[in-house]
Amino acid sequence: MKYVTVVLVWLLATIQVQAQLDELRINQIQVIGSHNSYKQSIDPHLFAFLSKDNAETMSNLDYDHVTLTSQLNFGLNNLEIDVYADTAGCKYAHPKGLDWVPNQPPFDIAGVMKQPGFKVFHVPEIDFRSNCATFKICLQELKAWSAAHSGHFPIFITMNAKDDPIDKPNFTVPEKFTPSIFDALDQEIITYLGRENCITPDDVRGKYKTLEQAVLAGKWPTVKKSSGKFIFILDEKGDKITMYSKQHPSLKNRILFANAEPGTPEAAILIRNNPKEDNIAALVKKGYIVRTRADSDTKAARENDYSYFDAACNSGAQIITTDYYQKSTHFISEYVVSFINKTYIRQNPMFITSSNSKAIIAR
């Protein structure tokens, strides 16, 4: 009976929050999500072996996440998925870290890493375990969760297209992203999640000449119109953004938004990872959506330091990522990130006027 009462209270609270946010545009909300959302722990035997030579670097990797479904059930409204191209298959089927230390759990029992297609993990050879090993599996999981939660808040998905080699002997050299591989990435989303389940640059640009013009005019859709949808963001810079937008001005017919520089036709959703130093508030006021971070490399959690999270909240950044929506299981810390009352979505403080202002409390 107690459980039923708790569920009812949660449902009523959710309905109330939904009603309060429905008419806001999606750049007028603020959400909390996770960083490297797919990541499993490095096996303790391998972690100890790698830490002998570089304890500091390994401490930065000492975290993990529950499944994407569990995070969405938790209430997070942003996930991050890193993808490696693997057009022929088998490139990442047997990470070398498996051979360095005995007594590790089996890897890829289902054999999905042998199949062609995008793979999802953090670092080749050393941090290779994932809750959804392929992008296809991740998308199928998102689609299933969405179908079971009709009318859910829009979910932002940030993505890294990873192809930088690691300067270590015998490490696998990632396949480089190309325009055709980016085309395949878009197609994978269409095939396994569905174009109809996404908000794309075309949806925002509408009749405006460029995507940025629509954004600066405040033409983001409302939360209500965005319900049940996903918004994908390419978290890259320079050549990859140029490559993704080539022959797609203003990201026409593309699925992902891109971290394009302000002042360019493709600028809409920006990545600014340091809320203390990046001038995020000015960008938010202009109409852009900004993703920033509350913590990184486990440091804030180890030191119980909320200063970056507080700065992120006050900056007006619409998307704030963390590795700690729940306490660490890797070290003792009280550090946990949420808004007041353990919520993960709220009206953006940047858009609260004096007539409806209330105290904004991050924790």
C-alpha positions as CSV (number, residue, x, y, z in Angstrom):
1,M,0.0,0.0,0.0
2,K,2.9,2.3,0.9
3,Y,4.4,1.7,-2.6
4,V,1.1,2.5,-4.3
5,T,0.9,5.7,-2.4
6,V,4.4,6.7,-3.4
7,V,3.7,5.9,-7.0
8,L,0.5,8.0,-7.0
9,V,2.3,10.9,-5.4
10,W,5.0,10.7,-8.1
11,L,2.5,10.5,-10.9
12,L,0.6,13.6,-9.6
13,A,3.8,15.5,-9.2
14,T,4.8,14.6,-12.8
15,I,1.4,15.6,-14.2
16,Q,1.7,19.0,-12.3
17,V,5.2,19.6,-13.6
18,Q,4.2,18.7,-17.2
19,A,1.3,21.1,-17.1
20,Q,3.6,23.9,-15.8
21,L,6.2,23.3,-18.6
22,D,4.0,22.4,-21.6
23,E,3.6,25.9,-23.0
24,L,7.3,26.8,-22.6
25,R,9.6,26.4,-25.6
26,I,12.3,23.9,-25.3
27,N,15.0,26.5,-24.9
28,Q,13.1,27.8,-21.8
29,I,13.5,24.7,-19.7
30,Q,16.5,23.3,-17.9
31,V,17.2,19.6,-17.7
32,I,19.8,17.3,-16.1
33,G,21.2,14.3,-17.9
34,S,24.2,12.0,-17.8
35,H,27.6,11.9,-19.4
36,N,28.9,8.8,-21.3
37,S,25.5,7.3,-20.4
38,Y,26.2,3.9,-21.8
39,K,29.4,3.3,-19.7
40,Q,29.9,0.2,-17.6
41,S,32.7,-0.1,-15.0
42,I,36.2,-1.2,-16.1
43,D,36.7,-4.7,-14.7
44,P,38.5,-4.3,-11.3
45,H,41.3,-6.6,-12.3
46,L,42.0,-4.6,-15.4
47,F,41.5,-1.3,-13.6
48,A,44.1,-2.2,-11.0
49,F,46.6,-3.3,-13.7
50,L,46.2,-0.1,-15.6
51,S,46.3,2.0,-12.5
52,K,49.9,0.9,-11.7
53,D,51.3,3.0,-14.5
54,N,48.8,5.9,-14.5
55,A,46.6,6.1,-11.4
56,E,45.5,9.7,-12.0
57,T,44.2,9.0,-15.5
58,M,42.5,5.9,-14.4
59,S,40.8,7.7,-11.5
60,N,39.1,9.9,-14.2
61,L,37.5,6.7,-15.6
62,D,36.3,5.3,-12.3
63,Y,32.6,5.6,-12.8
64,D,29.7,3.8,-14.5
65,H,26.0,4.1,-15.3
66,V,22.9,2.0,-15.0
67,T,21.1,1.2,-18.3
68,L,19.6,3.9,-20.5
69,T,16.2,2.6,-19.6
70,S,16.9,2.9,-15.9
71,Q,18.3,6.5,-16.3
72,L,15.2,7.5,-18.3
73,N,13.0,6.0,-15.6
74,F,15.0,7.9,-13.0
75,G,13.9,11.1,-14.7
76,L,16.9,12.2,-16.7
77,N,16.2,14.1,-19.9
78,N,19.6,14.0,-21.6
79,L,21.8,11.1,-22.5
80,E,25.2,10.9,-24.2
81,I,26.1,8.2,-26.6
82,D,29.6,7.9,-28.2
83,V,29.9,6.1,-31.5
84,Y,32.8,4.5,-33.4
85,A,32.4,3.6,-37.0
86,D,32.9,0.0,-37.9
87,T,31.7,-0.5,-41.5
88,A,33.3,-4.0,-41.9
89,G,32.6,-5.3,-38.4
90,C,35.0,-7.0,-36.0
91,K,37.2,-4.0,-35.4
92,Y,36.5,-3.8,-31.7
93,A,35.4,-7.4,-31.2
94,H,38.3,-8.4,-28.9
95,P,39.8,-5.5,-26.9
96,K,43.4,-6.0,-26.0
97,G,42.7,-5.3,-22.4
98,L,41.1,-8.7,-22.2
99,D,44.5,-10.3,-22.8
100,W,46.4,-8.2,-20.2
101,V,44.8,-9.6,-17.1
102,P,43.2,-12.9,-16.3
103,N,39.8,-13.6,-14.6
104,Q,37.8,-10.9,-16.4
105,P,34.1,-11.5,-17.3
106,P,33.3,-12.7,-20.8
107,F,33.0,-9.9,-23.4
108,D,30.4,-9.8,-26.2
109,I,28.8,-13.2,-25.7
110,A,26.1,-12.3,-28.3
111,G,28.7,-11.5,-30.9
112,V,27.3,-8.1,-31.8
113,M,30.7,-6.5,-31.9
114,K,31.5,-8.7,-35.0
115,Q,28.7,-7.2,-37.0
116,P,29.1,-4.1,-39.2
117,G,27.7,-0.9,-37.8
118,F,28.4,1.8,-35.2
119,K,29.8,0.6,-31.8
120,V,29.2,2.3,-28.5
121,F,32.0,2.4,-25.9
122,H,34.4,4.9,-24.2
123,V,38.0,4.1,-24.9
124,P,39.5,1.3,-27.2
125,E,41.3,-1.5,-25.4
126,I,40.8,-0.2,-21.8
127,D,37.2,1.1,-21.3
128,F,35.2,-1.0,-23.7
129,R,32.2,-2.3,-21.7
130,S,28.9,-0.8,-22.6
131,N,25.3,-1.2,-21.5
132,C,24.3,-1.0,-25.2
133,A,27.3,-2.2,-27.3
134,T,26.0,-1.0,-30.7
135,F,24.2,2.2,-31.7
136,K,21.4,0.0,-33.1
137,I,20.8,-1.6,-29.7
138,C,20.8,1.8,-28.0
139,L,18.2,3.2,-30.4
140,Q,16.0,0.2,-30.1
141,E,16.1,0.6,-26.3
142,L,15.2,4.3,-26.6
143,K,12.3,3.5,-29.0
144,A,10.9,0.8,-26.6
145,W,11.1,3.1,-23.6
146,S,9.5,5.9,-25.5
147,A,6.6,3.7,-26.7
148,A,6.0,2.6,-23.1
149,H,6.0,6.2,-21.9
150,S,3.8,8.1,-24.3
151,G,3.9,11.8,-24.1
152,H,7.2,11.9,-22.2
153,F,9.3,15.1,-22.0
154,P,11.6,15.6,-24.9
155,I,14.9,13.8,-24.5
156,F,18.2,15.3,-25.7
157,I,20.9,12.9,-26.9
158,T,24.4,14.3,-27.3
159,M,26.8,12.3,-29.4
160,N,30.5,12.1,-30.0
161,A,31.7,10.7,-33.4
162,K,34.9,9.2,-32.1
163,D,37.8,8.6,-34.4
164,D,40.9,10.1,-32.7
165,P,43.7,7.5,-32.3
166,I,45.3,6.9,-29.0
167,D,49.1,7.4,-29.0
168,K,49.9,4.0,-27.5
169,P,51.6,1.0,-29.1
170,N,49.3,-1.5,-30.7
171,F,46.0,0.3,-29.9
172,T,43.3,-0.1,-32.5
173,V,43.2,3.0,-34.8
174,P,39.6,4.1,-35.2
175,E,37.9,4.4,-38.6
176,K,37.7,8.0,-39.7
177,F,34.3,9.6,-40.1
178,T,33.5,10.7,-43.6
179,P,30.4,12.3,-45.2
180,S,29.1,8.8,-46.2
181,I,29.6,7.5,-42.6
182,F,27.7,10.5,-41.3
183,D,24.9,9.7,-43.8
184,A,24.9,6.2,-42.4
185,L,24.6,7.6,-38.8
186,D,21.5,9.6,-39.8
187,Q,20.0,6.6,-41.5
188,E,20.6,4.4,-38.4
189,I,18.5,6.8,-36.3
190,I,15.8,6.8,-39.0
191,T,15.8,3.1,-39.2
192,Y,15.8,2.1,-35.6
193,L,14.2,5.0,-33.8
194,G,12.2,6.7,-36.6
195,R,12.3,10.2,-38.2
196,E,8.8,10.8,-36.7
197,N,10.2,10.4,-33.2
198,C,12.8,13.1,-33.7
199,I,12.9,16.9,-33.7
200,T,15.4,17.8,-36.5
201,P,16.9,21.1,-37.7
202,D,14.3,21.2,-40.5
203,D,11.5,21.2,-37.9
204,V,13.0,24.2,-36.2
205,R,14.1,26.2,-39.3
206,G,10.7,26.1,-40.9
207,K,10.4,28.9,-43.4
208,Y,13.4,30.9,-42.2
209,K,16.4,31.1,-44.6
210,T,18.8,29.6,-42.1
211,L,18.5,27.5,-38.9
212,E,20.3,30.2,-36.9
213,Q,17.8,32.8,-38.0
214,A,14.9,30.7,-36.7
215,V,16.8,30.0,-33.4
216,L,17.5,33.7,-32.8
217,A,13.9,34.5,-33.5
218,G,12.9,32.1,-30.8
219,K,11.2,29.5,-33.0
220,W,12.0,26.4,-30.9
221,P,8.9,24.2,-30.5
222,T,7.1,24.0,-27.2
223,V,7.5,21.3,-24.7
224,K,4.0,20.1,-25.5
225,K,4.7,19.8,-29.2
226,S,8.0,18.1,-28.5
227,S,6.6,15.5,-26.2
228,G,7.5,11.9,-27.0
229,K,10.4,13.2,-29.2
230,F,14.2,12.9,-29.2
231,I,16.7,15.7,-30.1
232,F,20.1,14.5,-31.3
233,I,23.2,16.8,-31.1
234,L,26.6,16.2,-32.7
235,D,29.1,17.2,-30.0
236,E,32.1,17.8,-32.3
237,K,34.1,20.8,-33.7
238,G,35.9,21.9,-36.8
239,D,36.2,19.5,-39.6
240,K,33.5,17.1,-38.4
241,I,30.9,19.9,-38.2
242,T,32.0,21.1,-41.7
243,M,31.8,17.5,-43.0
244,Y,28.3,16.9,-41.4
245,S,26.9,20.1,-42.8
246,K,28.6,19.8,-46.2
247,Q,25.9,19.8,-48.9
248,H,23.4,20.3,-46.1
249,P,23.2,24.0,-45.5
250,S,21.5,24.9,-42.3
251,L,21.6,21.1,-41.7
252,K,18.8,20.6,-44.3
253,N,17.7,17.0,-44.3
254,R,20.0,16.1,-41.4
255,I,18.9,14.4,-38.2
256,L,21.4,15.8,-35.7
257,F,21.8,19.4,-34.7
258,A,25.5,20.3,-34.7
259,N,27.9,22.2,-32.4
260,A,28.3,24.9,-35.0
261,E,29.8,28.3,-34.1
262,P,27.4,31.2,-33.5
263,G,27.2,33.3,-36.6
264,T,27.0,30.4,-38.9
265,P,23.8,29.1,-40.6
266,E,23.9,25.8,-38.7
267,A,24.2,27.3,-35.2
268,A,21.5,26.2,-32.8
269,I,22.6,23.9,-30.0
270,L,26.1,24.7,-28.6
271,I,28.5,22.7,-26.4
272,R,30.1,24.8,-23.7
273,N,31.6,22.5,-21.0
274,N,32.9,25.0,-18.5
275,P,30.0,26.9,-16.8
276,K,32.5,29.0,-14.8
277,E,34.4,30.4,-17.8
278,D,32.2,30.1,-20.9
279,N,29.9,33.0,-21.4
280,I,26.8,30.7,-21.5
281,A,24.2,33.3,-20.3
282,A,24.8,35.6,-23.2
283,L,24.3,32.7,-25.7
284,V,21.1,31.5,-23.9
285,K,19.7,35.0,-24.0
286,K,20.2,35.2,-27.7
287,G,18.1,32.0,-28.2
288,Y,20.6,29.2,-28.5
289,I,20.3,26.0,-26.5
290,V,23.5,25.2,-24.6
291,R,24.9,22.0,-23.1
292,T,27.3,22.2,-20.2
293,R,28.7,20.0,-17.4
294,A,28.2,19.9,-13.6
295,D,31.3,17.7,-13.1
296,S,34.0,15.9,-15.0
297,D,36.8,13.3,-14.4
298,T,35.2,12.3,-11.0
299,K,36.9,15.3,-9.3
300,A,33.8,17.3,-8.2
301,A,32.3,14.1,-6.7
302,R,35.5,13.2,-4.9
303,E,35.7,16.7,-3.4
304,N,32.0,17.2,-2.9
305,D,32.3,20.3,-5.0
306,Y,29.0,21.7,-6.2
307,S,30.4,25.0,-7.6
308,Y,30.3,23.9,-11.2
309,F,26.8,22.6,-10.9
310,D,25.7,25.8,-9.3
311,A,27.4,27.8,-12.0
312,A,25.7,25.6,-14.6
313,C,22.3,26.2,-13.1
314,N,22.8,30.0,-12.9
315,S,24.2,30.2,-16.4
316,G,20.8,29.2,-17.9
317,A,22.4,26.3,-19.9
318,Q,19.4,24.2,-20.9
319,I,21.3,20.9,-20.6
320,I,23.5,20.0,-17.6
321,T,25.2,16.7,-17.6
322,T,26.6,14.7,-14.6
323,D,28.0,11.3,-13.8
324,Y,26.3,11.5,-10.4
325,Y,22.5,11.6,-10.5
326,Q,23.0,9.0,-7.8
327,K,25.9,8.5,-5.4
328,S,29.1,6.9,-6.5
329,T,29.6,3.2,-5.9
330,H,33.3,3.5,-6.6
331,F,34.3,5.8,-3.7
332,I,32.7,7.4,-0.6
333,S,31.0,10.7,-1.5
334,E,27.8,12.5,-0.7
335,Y,27.9,14.2,-4.1
336,V,24.6,13.9,-6.0
337,V,23.2,16.2,-8.7
338,S,19.6,17.1,-9.0
339,F,17.3,20.1,-8.8
340,I,15.2,20.7,-5.6
341,N,13.1,17.7,-4.6
342,K,15.2,15.3,-6.7
343,T,13.8,16.6,-10.0
344,Y,15.7,16.7,-13.3
345,I,13.6,19.2,-15.3
346,R,12.3,22.7,-14.5
347,Q,11.6,26.1,-16.0
348,N,14.9,27.7,-16.9
349,P,15.7,30.5,-14.4
350,M,16.8,32.7,-17.3
351,F,13.2,32.8,-18.5
352,I,11.5,33.5,-15.2
353,T,10.1,37.0,-15.1
354,S,9.6,39.1,-12.0
355,S,5.9,38.6,-12.2
356,N,6.2,34.8,-11.8
357,S,9.5,34.6,-10.1
358,K,10.2,32.1,-7.3
359,A,13.3,31.2,-5.5
360,I,15.6,29.0,-7.7
361,I,17.3,26.5,-5.6
362,A,19.6,24.0,-7.3
363,R,20.0,21.7,-4.3
